[in-house]
Amino acid sequence: MTAHGSEATLLETRETCERLIRERKFAHNASARLSWYLSVVHLVEPAPLGKQRSRDVSDDAYLAVALAAGADSIVTYDKDLLALDKPFGVEIMRPSQFLKLVK
C-alpha cells in the first residue's frame, strides 16, 4: 500500500494536522507522525476530473489524486467524500474501515 498526494492535498494535510496538534494534547508525538507521513507520500500530478464531483469543490483534489495514482481507495473522515458512491471505482472509507482491511 502506498499513500499518494499532490502539492495541494499535502499542503492542506500539513495545515490541518498542525492546527490539530496545536489545539489538542495528543498522548503520542503527533508532529513526528506527521513528518513521517509527509516523507513517505508519493507525489502525483492530479488527473483532470472534468465537472465537479464532490459537494465540496475542494475535495475534488483528493479524487484527482486517487485517479492519477490508480488508487483503490481514499481513507478519510471527510463527510462530503464519504457521501460519494465509489467515484471512478475508488472506494472511500473511514480510517477504522481501512485498518480492519489491513489487519
Secondary structure, DSSP 8 states (H G I E B T S, - for coil): ---EE-HHHHHHHHHHHHHHHHHS--SS-HHHHHHHHHHH-EE-------S--SSSGGGHHHHHHHHHHT-SEEE---HHHHTS--GGG-EEE-HHHHHHHH-
